Amino acid sequence: MKKLKNILFYIGIFITNTLFAQESLSYIAVNDSMAFDWTKNEIMAISTGDRINANNDASFGSLYNGAIEHHIAITFNYSNIIYSVFVKDFLPESTEDKFGNDIFIDYPPDLYSNERFFSQVVDIPLEIGNSDKMWVPDYYIDTLISQERNKLLAYMPSLISYGDILSGEIFYWYDNTNADIQNGRAMFYNSAIKLGLGTHFAVKNIQKTNYGYRVDCVESTENRRYPHYTITDSVFWGKYNPGDSMTLFLYIDGDYLDIYVDGMEVHLGTFVKVQREFIKQYQSLIKTNTANLTNVIWPRRSDGSMDYTSPTINNANAQSSSQEIEQVVDSEINLENESPQSTENSQFPLWLFIGGGLVLLAVVGVGLILYPIIRLKPQSGV
């Protein structure tokens, strides 16, 4: 095992399918860590305080540490070898602030413990782990409330046509690991940000603001293979390119997070912080098309509102919104106030009121018919 001690690593060109211009990013190790070389399966130890110059190719990558772990990783070049490190162990050298608990969630590494890894090599096979919270796209709320997994296809239509291009295996979109809730996560680490599949940013500087955070960063050159899987309606994709420097403005409002680019010009997306029961039921919906929403805690903005109408579950497990219930109650109250007499507290049964009404109508009807005849009949003594 190699030892890395206060060594300045130089930038290497990381080649994927396309070459992009690289920008030097300096990071300091804040924990003892390790770097891994997949070419030689070689591990290099990294000590707290070590400094590296990394490429701007942040992505969700793999390292081997007795087991294959998956997390946000970034690469650097040393002795003509490309090493990968997990960004959770590093801090941008010149950053002013760090992410706080209002946005930071320390996700445990995902493990390749599932056989499906071998049948979906190009995907990320994940199972619900130890995360009690997640930042996910806001339309996951709409999908779960609908209790119909096909609702997700309205936001991520490309899922329907995706298959395993390496093995040739064909499977339904909901069996594809790209549909799993973990792949929609937004992850905010001091050295890199992940917004769902294929959208990553290498962080240069973090500034705490009264609305959240201002983050100077570079869009990762690693890939844009799946950008529209997670964020579907932003003009970001046409305005920016991998390798571009930009500033992200993170507006935190309770459990909601709105992300803008370079001021308020480009809205990149809205994410919500969800809890374990939401995670569990959403995953159940995608895999089985069934979900029990009884114990789900719905994300809310700081004023208590949410952008979707939360469901209320009755004994039949049917859904109706609280707003709809209030409207029904209000309508019933108005009708009751307009009624001249309520039969609810009457000592007479309902059938008697109905029967009496019918008899009265009959008498009135007969009277109206006989009245002209009675008037025309000759009177005695005239």
VMD Tcl script that draws the C-alpha trace (Angstrom):
set ca {
  {0.00 0.00 0.00}
  {1.35 3.37 -0.98}
  {1.48 6.27 1.48}
  {0.44 9.75 0.42}
  {2.00 12.44 2.63}
  {1.62 16.14 1.78}
  {2.18 15.52 -1.90}
  {0.90 17.91 -4.57}
  {-0.75 15.87 -7.29}
  {-0.94 17.27 -10.77}
  {-3.97 17.28 -12.94}
  {-4.55 14.42 -15.31}
  {-6.85 14.20 -18.27}
  {-9.72 11.90 -17.45}
  {-11.10 10.36 -20.62}
  {-14.68 9.19 -20.89}
  {-16.30 9.31 -24.28}
  {-15.31 12.91 -24.96}
  {-12.41 15.11 -23.89}
  {-13.18 18.36 -22.08}
  {-10.95 21.14 -20.85}
  {-10.01 20.57 -17.20}
  {-9.87 23.06 -14.37}
  {-7.59 22.64 -11.38}
  {-9.44 22.09 -8.12}
  {-7.49 21.89 -4.87}
  {-8.88 19.84 -2.02}
  {-7.66 19.12 1.51}
  {-8.32 15.77 3.20}
  {-10.37 16.28 6.38}
  {-10.31 12.57 7.27}
  {-7.91 9.70 6.80}
  {-9.02 8.16 3.55}
  {-7.88 6.11 0.59}
  {-7.49 6.43 -3.15}
  {-8.12 3.52 -5.46}
  {-6.71 2.64 -8.86}
  {-9.02 0.33 -10.79}
  {-6.36 -0.37 -13.40}
  {-4.03 -2.14 -10.98}
  {-6.52 -2.58 -8.12}
  {-4.10 -0.63 -5.97}
  {-4.96 1.31 -2.81}
  {-3.13 4.47 -1.74}
  {-3.52 5.75 1.83}
  {-4.42 9.40 2.33}
  {-3.92 11.18 5.65}
  {-5.81 14.10 7.13}
  {-4.29 17.34 5.85}
  {-3.04 15.91 2.56}
  {-3.69 18.10 -0.47}
  {-4.63 16.99 -3.97}
  {-5.31 18.76 -7.25}
  {-8.30 16.98 -8.70}
  {-10.03 16.85 -12.04}
  {-13.49 18.37 -12.39}
  {-15.03 15.00 -13.18}
  {-17.12 14.44 -10.06}
  {-19.48 11.49 -10.48}
  {-21.10 8.66 -8.59}
  {-18.20 6.21 -8.67}
  {-16.90 3.02 -7.10}
  {-14.01 2.24 -4.78}
  {-12.95 -1.10 -3.38}
  {-12.33 -1.29 0.35}
  {-12.96 -4.92 1.11}
  {-16.32 -4.44 -0.65}
  {-17.29 -2.38 -3.66}
  {-18.60 0.92 -2.30}
  {-20.44 3.49 -4.36}
  {-20.49 7.21 -3.56}
  {-19.63 10.61 -5.08}
  {-16.05 10.36 -6.26}
  {-13.51 12.54 -8.03}
  {-10.22 11.63 -9.71}
  {-6.66 12.87 -9.74}
  {-3.56 11.79 -11.64}
  {-0.41 10.60 -9.88}
  {2.55 8.88 -11.56}
  {0.50 8.49 -14.75}
  {-2.17 6.60 -12.82}
  {-5.70 7.86 -12.35}
  {-6.89 7.44 -8.76}
  {-10.40 7.89 -7.41}
  {-11.32 9.29 -4.00}
  {-14.62 9.84 -2.24}
  {-15.36 13.57 -1.96}
  {-16.92 13.14 1.50}
  {-13.38 13.06 2.91}
  {-12.26 16.34 1.29}
  {-12.86 20.09 1.56}
  {-12.18 22.73 -1.14}
  {-8.95 24.42 -0.13}
  {-10.26 27.99 -0.53}
  {-13.88 27.60 0.56}
  {-15.32 30.22 2.90}
  {-17.95 28.01 4.54}
  {-19.23 24.45 4.71}
  {-22.66 22.95 4.16}
  {-24.68 22.79 7.38}
  {-27.28 20.35 8.65}
  {-30.03 22.34 6.94}
  {-28.93 20.81 3.64}
  {-26.23 18.23 4.35}
  {-27.18 14.56 4.67}
  {-24.35 12.12 5.27}
  {-25.42 9.24 3.06}
  {-23.72 5.91 3.78}
  {-21.91 4.32 0.83}
  {-24.04 2.06 -1.35}
  {-22.75 -1.47 -1.63}
  {-22.73 -3.80 -4.63}
  {-24.36 -6.61 -2.69}
  {-27.08 -7.42 -5.17}
  {-26.84 -9.94 -8.00}
  {-28.65 -7.45 -10.21}
  {-25.35 -5.64 -10.58}
  {-24.34 -8.30 -13.04}
  {-27.52 -8.05 -15.08}
  {-27.62 -4.24 -15.09}
  {-23.96 -3.34 -15.34}
  {-24.58 0.11 -16.79}
  {-26.91 1.02 -13.95}
  {-26.46 1.54 -10.24}
  {-28.15 -1.30 -8.34}
  {-29.32 0.08 -5.02}
  {-31.47 -1.01 -2.14}
  {-32.93 1.09 0.65}
  {-30.05 1.53 3.06}
  {-29.60 3.36 6.30}
  {-30.71 6.77 5.10}
  {-33.45 8.28 7.25}
  {-33.70 11.33 4.97}
  {-33.15 12.15 1.30}
  {-33.34 15.14 -1.00}
  {-35.32 14.02 -4.04}
  {-37.08 15.79 -6.98}
  {-40.35 17.39 -5.92}
  {-42.35 15.46 -8.50}
  {-41.68 12.30 -6.50}
  {-44.42 13.65 -4.19}
  {-46.89 13.81 -7.07}
  {-45.90 10.30 -8.15}
  {-46.39 8.81 -4.68}
  {-49.67 10.64 -4.00}
  {-51.07 9.30 -7.28}
  {-50.37 5.72 -6.11}
  {-49.70 4.89 -9.76}
  {-46.08 4.28 -10.73}
  {-46.70 5.15 -14.38}
  {-47.09 8.74 -13.18}
  {-43.29 8.87 -13.00}
  {-43.08 8.39 -16.77}
  {-44.69 11.79 -17.27}
  {-41.56 13.29 -15.69}
  {-38.97 10.72 -16.83}
  {-40.27 9.37 -20.15}
  {-36.90 7.97 -21.20}
  {-37.22 5.27 -18.53}
  {-39.72 3.41 -20.67}
  {-37.21 2.56 -23.38}
  {-34.13 1.80 -21.32}
  {-32.63 -1.70 -21.23}
  {-29.35 -3.43 -20.50}
  {-27.26 -2.68 -23.58}
  {-24.34 -4.87 -22.45}
  {-26.08 -8.15 -21.71}
  {-28.98 -7.60 -24.09}
  {-31.42 -8.27 -21.26}
  {-34.78 -6.57 -21.57}
  {-36.79 -5.68 -18.49}
  {-39.68 -3.46 -17.53}
  {-38.82 0.16 -16.73}
  {-39.78 -0.24 -13.06}
  {-37.29 -3.10 -12.70}
  {-34.55 -0.84 -14.00}
  {-32.39 0.45 -11.17}
  {-32.47 3.94 -12.70}
  {-36.05 4.16 -11.44}
  {-35.01 3.51 -7.83}
  {-35.47 6.41 -5.45}
  {-31.77 6.54 -4.56}
  {-30.82 7.49 -8.09}
  {-32.93 10.62 -7.83}
  {-31.08 11.85 -4.74}
  {-29.59 15.29 -4.51}
  {-26.39 15.04 -2.46}
  {-24.57 18.07 -1.08}
  {-21.00 17.45 -0.01}
  {-18.46 20.20 0.50}
  {-16.42 19.09 -2.50}
  {-19.13 17.98 -4.91}
  {-22.87 18.10 -5.55}
  {-24.97 15.40 -7.20}
  {-28.42 16.18 -8.60}
  {-29.91 12.85 -9.58}
  {-28.45 10.87 -12.45}
  {-25.69 12.37 -14.55}
  {-25.70 15.90 -13.07}
  {-22.68 16.64 -10.90}
  {-20.72 19.71 -9.88}
  {-17.20 19.99 -8.49}
  {-17.30 22.61 -5.73}
  {-14.78 25.47 -5.45}
  {-16.32 27.72 -2.80}
  {-19.32 27.71 -0.45}
  {-20.84 30.85 1.04}
  {-23.59 30.70 3.68}
  {-26.39 33.19 3.00}
  {-29.61 34.20 4.75}
  {-31.60 32.15 2.20}
  {-29.32 29.12 2.01}
  {-26.03 28.90 0.12}
  {-24.14 30.37 -2.80}
  {-21.85 27.79 -4.39}
  {-19.13 28.48 -6.97}
  {-18.55 25.30 -8.92}
  {-17.78 23.62 -12.23}
  {-20.18 21.29 -13.98}
  {-18.55 17.88 -14.08}
  {-17.08 16.68 -17.34}
  {-17.60 13.06 -16.35}
  {-20.94 12.62 -18.09}
  {-24.29 13.95 -19.07}
  {-25.58 10.55 -19.92}
  {-28.82 10.83 -18.00}
  {-29.49 14.52 -17.32}
  {-33.14 14.49 -18.32}
  {-33.91 11.47 -16.18}
  {-34.02 13.67 -13.10}
  {-34.43 17.31 -14.15}
  {-36.69 17.48 -17.17}
  {-37.86 21.02 -17.78}
  {-34.89 23.33 -17.12}
  {-33.24 25.47 -19.79}
  {-29.96 24.74 -18.02}
  {-29.01 22.04 -20.55}
  {-29.07 24.39 -23.49}
  {-27.32 27.26 -21.73}
  {-24.41 25.47 -20.02}
  {-21.96 22.76 -20.99}
  {-19.82 20.29 -19.04}
  {-16.69 22.05 -17.80}
  {-18.41 25.45 -17.45}
  {-17.88 27.44 -14.27}
  {-21.05 28.78 -12.65}
  {-22.63 29.81 -9.38}
  {-25.51 27.85 -7.87}
  {-27.95 29.60 -5.54}
  {-29.55 27.17 -3.11}
  {-32.78 28.53 -1.59}
  {-33.91 26.50 1.43}
  {-37.55 26.85 2.47}
  {-38.42 24.30 5.14}
  {-38.24 20.87 3.46}
  {-38.08 22.49 0.00}
  {-34.96 23.44 -1.92}
  {-35.00 25.53 -5.11}
  {-31.78 25.71 -7.13}
  {-30.99 28.62 -9.45}
  {-27.94 29.27 -11.64}
  {-26.16 32.64 -11.89}
  {-28.75 34.68 -10.01}
  {-32.40 33.95 -10.68}
  {-32.10 33.55 -14.44}
  {-32.15 29.77 -14.66}
  {-34.22 27.57 -12.37}
  {-32.39 24.27 -12.30}
  {-34.91 22.34 -10.23}
  {-36.84 21.88 -7.00}
  {-36.00 19.19 -4.48}
  {-37.72 18.12 -1.27}
  {-36.40 16.49 1.89}
  {-38.28 13.24 2.54}
  {-38.11 10.83 5.44}
  {-37.83 7.07 5.83}
  {-41.51 6.17 5.43}
  {-41.74 8.23 2.24}
  {-38.60 6.49 0.94}
  {-40.00 3.06 1.80}
  {-43.42 3.62 0.25}
  {-42.07 5.31 -2.87}
  {-39.76 2.36 -3.51}
  {-42.68 -0.01 -2.91}
  {-44.78 1.92 -5.44}
  {-42.13 1.70 -8.14}
  {-41.47 -2.01 -7.61}
  {-44.97 -3.32 -6.81}
  {-47.32 -0.46 -7.81}
  {-48.73 -0.45 -4.27}
  {-48.07 1.92 -1.37}
  {-49.52 2.62 2.06}
  {-49.52 6.36 2.66}
  {-50.94 6.23 6.20}
  {-47.69 7.06 8.01}
  {-45.96 9.13 5.33}
  {-44.75 12.56 6.52}
  {-45.08 14.99 3.62}
  {-42.47 17.70 2.98}
  {-43.63 21.24 3.74}
  {-42.33 24.73 3.22}
  {-41.44 26.88 6.23}
  {-44.97 28.34 6.39}
  {-46.47 24.84 6.59}
  {-47.63 24.72 2.96}
  {-46.68 22.25 0.26}
  {-46.77 22.47 -3.50}
  {-48.97 19.38 -3.74}
  {-52.19 18.48 -1.92}
  {-51.42 15.82 0.65}
  {-53.77 12.84 0.83}
  {-55.90 11.83 3.83}
  {-56.25 8.08 4.18}
  {-59.54 6.57 5.41}
  {-60.27 3.02 6.52}
  {-60.69 1.92 2.92}
  {-57.26 3.40 2.15}
  {-58.87 5.77 -0.36}
  {-57.49 9.25 -0.93}
  {-59.14 12.65 -0.65}
  {-57.34 15.90 -0.06}
  {-57.86 17.93 3.10}
  {-58.86 20.86 0.89}
  {-61.60 18.81 -0.75}
  {-62.85 17.66 2.65}
  {-63.04 21.25 3.87}
  {-64.98 22.25 0.76}
  {-67.48 19.44 1.33}
  {-67.92 20.38 4.99}
  {-68.40 24.05 4.10}
  {-71.01 23.14 1.50}
  {-72.92 21.02 3.99}
  {-72.86 23.82 6.58}
  {-74.16 26.34 4.03}
  {-76.97 24.05 2.98}
  {-77.93 23.46 6.59}
  {-78.04 27.19 7.31}
  {-80.21 27.84 4.26}
  {-82.73 25.11 5.18}
  {-85.83 26.49 7.02}
  {-86.06 23.43 9.22}
  {-83.68 20.58 9.89}
  {-85.01 17.07 10.35}
  {-81.81 15.86 12.00}
  {-83.07 16.46 15.55}
  {-86.78 15.92 14.86}
  {-88.72 13.38 16.94}
  {-90.56 12.26 13.81}
  {-88.96 9.74 11.45}
  {-87.84 10.82 8.02}
  {-90.45 8.67 6.27}
  {-93.22 10.54 8.02}
  {-91.96 13.86 6.74}
  {-91.77 12.49 3.24}
  {-95.22 10.82 3.44}
  {-96.83 13.93 4.88}
  {-95.38 16.00 2.12}
  {-96.80 13.69 -0.51}
  {-100.29 13.76 1.07}
  {-100.23 17.54 1.21}
  {-99.27 17.74 -2.44}
  {-102.12 15.36 -3.34}
  {-104.70 17.41 -1.43}
  {-103.55 20.63 -3.05}
  {-103.68 19.00 -6.45}
  {-107.23 17.71 -6.01}
  {-108.33 21.10 -4.70}
  {-106.97 22.83 -7.74}
  {-108.90 20.45 -9.99}
  {-112.24 20.66 -8.14}
  {-112.17 24.37 -7.44}
  {-113.40 25.46 -10.95}
  {-116.19 22.84 -10.89}
  {-117.47 23.95 -7.49}
  {-117.56 27.59 -8.62}
  {-119.57 26.73 -11.77}
  {-122.20 24.56 -10.02}
  {-125.62 26.36 -9.69}
  {-126.40 27.48 -6.15}
  {-129.79 26.63 -4.58}
  {-132.21 29.57 -4.10}
  {-130.98 31.61 -7.04}
}
mol new
graphics top color blue
foreach p $ca { graphics top sphere $p radius 0.5 }
foreach p [lrange $ca 0 end-1] q [lrange $ca 1 end] { graphics top cylinder $p $q radius 0.2 }
display resetview
